[in-house]
Amino acid sequence: MTQEGHQASVASAYSATAGAWQRGPGRIYDRMAAVVVERSPVTVTGGSALDVGAGTGAASRALLRAGAAQVVAVDAAAGMLAHDAARRPPAAVADALALPFADASFDVTVAAFSLNHLPDPGAGLAEAARVTRSGGAVLASAYAADDFHPVKGAVESALAAAGWSPAAWYDKVRTAAVPKLATLEAGRRAASLAGLDADVVAIRVPFPDLDAGGLVAWRMGMAQHAPFVASLGVGERAAVAADALARLGGEWPTLERSIILVRAQVH
Ligand SMILES: C[S@@+](CC[C@H](N)C(=O)[O-])C[C@H]1O[C@@H](n2cnc3c(N)ncnc32)[C@H](O)[C@@H]1O
C-alpha cells in the first residue's frame, strides 16, 4: 500500500469512530490532553495554539481551559473534526506532515497522540516546529512501550471471536510507527531528527474512577475496532462487550496510562 493509501485508511477508520470515540476513549484522552498541556514549557495563557491530529478536540479543550486566546485544529479525519464541531474552535482537514500554515504562526503547537501514527515522527515534529514561533513550544505525546492493561487483550479477543481482524493500516501503525515515539530514547531521537532541543519525559496518568464498563468502552471505541463495532447490531455489540467483561474478570488493576511526552521550546 502507498503512503497516501495508508494515510487515507487511517483517516477513514478515525472518521468512522468519531461519536464512539468521544463516548469511550474520549474521557481518557481528555484527561491525558490536560496533563500534556499543563506541561508546556511556555505559558499558554493569552497565546495562539494549534492542535495537530485534534480528533474530537481533547487538546483544543485543554488549551482553551488553560487560557489560550485562539485555538485552531487540524486532523486527517474529517469525521473526527465534525464531531460537535459547532462548539469547537475552527478546524481544517490536513496532514500533520504538510500543515496549511505559514512559518511561525502559533505560540504553542500540541500534537496529542497523533504523531505516533507517522512512520517518521521526526518529520511531524519538524513540521510542528516550523509553524511555531521562536520562543514558543511544541508538545507531542505518544503511548509508551509499557502502556499495558489486561482490558486491551480482553476486548481484542472478544472482538476476534466475533469476527474482527486487524486492518492493514493498524498493523502498519502498530509495528512501523508507534515504536518510534514509545520510549524516552525514541522520543529523543525523533526530536533530534527534527532539530529540536527537547525535554522528553515519561508520565503515568491514573484513572482510578474508571470501572470495567468504562474500560471496555475505551477499547471498543478505538479506531482499529470502531468500524467493525459499528457494523454490529445493538444486541451483537452488547454481547461482545459482555464477553470482553467476562474475559477481563472481576479483578483488574486500576488503569494507569503510560505516556511519553516530547516538550520543546522552539529557537
Ligand atoms: C489517537 S487519536 C488522538 C486524537 C486527539 N488528539 C486526542 O488526544 O483525543 C489520533 C488522531 O490523529 C489523527 N491523525 C493520524 N494521522 C494523522 C496525520 N498524518 N495528520 C493529521 N492527523 C492525523 C487521527 O485522525 C486521529 O484523530
The ligand as an SDF file (V2000), in Angstrom:
LIG
                    3D

 27 29  0  0  0  0  0  0  0  0999 V2000
   -5.3780    8.6840   18.9660 C   0  0  0  0  0  0  0  0  0  0  0  0
   -6.2500    9.9390   18.1290 S   0  0  0  0  0  0  0  0  0  0  0  0
   -5.9670   11.3310   19.2200 C   0  0  0  0  0  0  0  0  0  0  0  0
   -6.9140   12.4520   18.9900 C   0  0  0  0  0  0  0  0  0  0  0  0
   -6.7860   13.6390   19.9440 C   0  0  0  0  0  0  0  0  0  0  0  0
   -5.5570   14.3660   19.7350 N   0  0  0  0  0  0  0  0  0  0  0  0
   -6.9070   13.1870   21.3730 C   0  0  0  0  0  0  0  0  0  0  0  0
   -5.9180   13.2920   22.1120 O   0  0  0  0  0  0  0  0  0  0  0  0
   -8.0060   12.7190   21.7350 O   0  0  0  0  0  0  0  0  0  0  0  0
   -5.1710   10.2980   16.7790 C   0  0  0  0  0  0  0  0  0  0  0  0
   -5.6650   11.3290   15.8030 C   0  0  0  0  0  0  0  0  0  0  0  0
   -4.5960   11.6410   14.9100 O   0  0  0  0  0  0  0  0  0  0  0  0
   -5.1330   11.7680   13.6090 C   0  0  0  0  0  0  0  0  0  0  0  0
   -4.0660   11.5430   12.6340 N   0  0  0  0  0  0  0  0  0  0  0  0
   -3.4280   10.3760   12.3740 C   0  0  0  0  0  0  0  0  0  0  0  0
   -2.5060   10.5670   11.4180 N   0  0  0  0  0  0  0  0  0  0  0  0
   -2.5570   11.8860   11.0530 C   0  0  0  0  0  0  0  0  0  0  0  0
   -1.8590   12.6990   10.1280 C   0  0  0  0  0  0  0  0  0  0  0  0
   -0.8950   12.2070    9.3590 N   0  0  0  0  0  0  0  0  0  0  0  0
   -2.1960   14.0030   10.0410 N   0  0  0  0  0  0  0  0  0  0  0  0
   -3.1750   14.5310   10.8000 C   0  0  0  0  0  0  0  0  0  0  0  0
   -3.8750   13.8140   11.7010 N   0  0  0  0  0  0  0  0  0  0  0  0
   -3.5680   12.5020   11.8370 C   0  0  0  0  0  0  0  0  0  0  0  0
   -6.2450   10.7390   13.5580 C   0  0  0  0  0  0  0  0  0  0  0  0
   -7.1580   11.0030   12.5120 O   0  0  0  0  0  0  0  0  0  0  0  0
   -6.8350   10.8820   14.9660 C   0  0  0  0  0  0  0  0  0  0  0  0
   -7.8740   11.8200   15.0120 O   0  0  0  0  0  0  0  0  0  0  0  0
  1  2  1  0
  2  3  1  0
  2 10  1  0
  3  4  1  0
  4  5  1  0
  5  6  1  0
  5  7  1  0
  7  8  2  0
  7  9  1  0
 10 11  1  0
 11 12  1  0
 11 26  1  0
 12 13  1  0
 13 14  1  0
 13 24  1  0
 14 15  1  0
 14 23  1  0
 15 16  2  0
 16 17  1  0
 17 18  1  0
 17 23  2  0
 18 19  1  0
 18 20  2  0
 20 21  1  0
 21 22  2  0
 22 23  1  0
 24 25  1  0
 24 26  1  0
 26 27  1  0
M  CHG  2   2   1   9  -1
M  END
$$$$
